Amino acid sequence: MRVIRWLVVGLFVLSLGLWTLVRYQEWKRQDVHAPIITAQPEVLNLSVDEMKTGLMEGVQAWDEEEGDLTEQVILGGLSSLSSDGSCYVSYTVFDRANHSATLRRKVVMEDYHSPQFQLISALVFEQGGKEDPISYIRAFDMLEGEITGSVTSLENDLDMGQPGEYMIQVQVANSMGDLSELSLPVHVLEQGEVALENQCPLLYLACGESWNAYDYVWAISGQGEEKLQIEDGVDASTPGVYQVHYWAGKQHTWMTVVVYE
């Protein structure tokens, strides 16, 4: 009986040893390491045109068990814009063991500017007209193209029945949260006055850029034999919203000039 007892104990110890060895070998074969993502340079400077193709520049991923995983890196979305005009892009990669790595990288768009507005016609109307000035406004973004559908009106004191100058305030934002606001003058003409044709009703001008109201006479037409007069209220050295009044007799139009920094 004693021999049998020792044989049983021996078999148990041997089985336990084999089980431990198998578990150890399985543990050694286990993938316990997460991959690593690197990006050089750490801050990416791109033009707006390069944003679609350049965000993966200098990105690499490596896993200790699987080697190079660069081709498997997933490009994430862009963050909201910071006050300095930069944003962040994220990258993620997974290995076969479902370990993941994520990297966040700063992106500076060198030639980016906020969304801008356009007018399809000057906001100059005859008294008693039924036009809606908001329908004349378009908005465009450097990254997303036309975003007119996102334009909203904040304030509007317009009375089409009373001649005079009014203001409408509009705003638009792109998907990155970059908000543009603009106060646009609207003119309601007196009885007997008519609007001149104006092919450049809204102009954006960089602060300090050369400016001459006579350079835009080409955009004004419809005055017939009447001599065109100009009243230029633009200060190209100071950011703000200005107007240029073009008229000939009882025919009028205005150009809105936005001077930006």
FENFENBEL-V960295 format. One record per residue. RES is the residue in three letters. NEAR is the number of other C-alpha atoms within 10 Angstrom. Layout:
BEGIN
res->{RES/RES}
near->{NEAR/NEAR}
END
This chain:
BEGIN
res->{MET/ARG/VAL/ILE/ARG/TRP/LEU/VAL/VAL/GLY/LEU/PHE/VAL/LEU/SER/LEU/GLY/LEU/TRP/THR/LEU/VAL/ARG/TYR/GLN/GLU/TRP/LYS/ARG/GLN/ASP/VAL/HIS/ALA/PRO/ILE/ILE/THR/ALA/GLN/PRO/GLU/VAL/LEU/ASN/LEU/SER/VAL/ASP/GLU/MET/LYS/THR/GLY/LEU/MET/GLU/GLY/VAL/GLN/ALA/TRP/ASP/GLU/GLU/GLU/GLY/ASP/LEU/THR/GLU/GLN/VAL/ILE/LEU/GLY/GLY/LEU/SER/SER/LEU/SER/SER/ASP/GLY/SER/CYS/TYR/VAL/SER/TYR/THR/VAL/PHE/ASP/ARG/ALA/ASN/HIS/SER/ALA/THR/LEU/ARG/ARG/LYS/VAL/VAL/MET/GLU/ASP/TYR/HIS/SER/PRO/GLN/PHE/GLN/LEU/ILE/SER/ALA/LEU/VAL/PHE/GLU/GLN/GLY/GLY/LYS/GLU/ASP/PRO/ILE/SER/TYR/ILE/ARG/ALA/PHE/ASP/MET/LEU/GLU/GLY/GLU/ILE/THR/GLY/SER/VAL/THR/SER/LEU/GLU/ASN/ASP/LEU/ASP/MET/GLY/GLN/PRO/GLY/GLU/TYR/MET/ILE/GLN/VAL/GLN/VAL/ALA/ASN/SER/MET/GLY/ASP/LEU/SER/GLU/LEU/SER/LEU/PRO/VAL/HIS/VAL/LEU/GLU/GLN/GLY/GLU/VAL/ALA/LEU/GLU/ASN/GLN/CYS/PRO/LEU/LEU/TYR/LEU/ALA/CYS/GLY/GLU/SER/TRP/ASN/ALA/TYR/ASP/TYR/VAL/TRP/ALA/ILE/SER/GLY/GLN/GLY/GLU/GLU/LYS/LEU/GLN/ILE/GLU/ASP/GLY/VAL/ASP/ALA/SER/THR/PRO/GLY/VAL/TYR/GLN/VAL/HIS/TYR/TRP/ALA/GLY/LYS/GLN/HIS/THR/TRP/MET/THR/VAL/VAL/VAL/TYR/GLU}
near->{6/7/8/9/10/11/12/12/12/12/12/12/12/12/12/12/12/12/12/12/12/12/12/12/11/10/11/10/10/11/16/12/13/18/23/20/21/17/17/11/12/13/13/21/18/18/13/16/13/11/15/11/9/14/19/17/11/12/17/18/21/18/21/13/16/11/11/14/17/17/10/13/18/14/14/15/10/16/17/16/17/13/8/7/16/18/17/18/18/16/21/18/25/19/20/10/12/11/14/15/18/16/16/17/18/16/21/20/17/13/12/16/13/16/22/22/22/16/19/14/16/24/25/24/23/20/20/15/12/10/13/12/18/16/11/13/18/18/21/18/20/15/17/11/11/16/18/17/9/13/18/14/14/12/11/16/11/19/16/20/14/15/17/14/14/16/15/17/16/19/18/25/21/21/15/14/12/17/14/16/18/18/18/21/20/23/24/24/25/16/12/9/15/21/24/20/19/24/17/20/22/21/17/14/18/15/17/14/10/9/15/10/15/11/8/13/16/10/12/20/14/14/18/9/8/12/10/16/14/15/12/16/14/20/16/20/16/13/16/17/19/19/20/17/15/22/21/18/13/15/19/24/23/28/25/23/22/23/21/16/11}
END
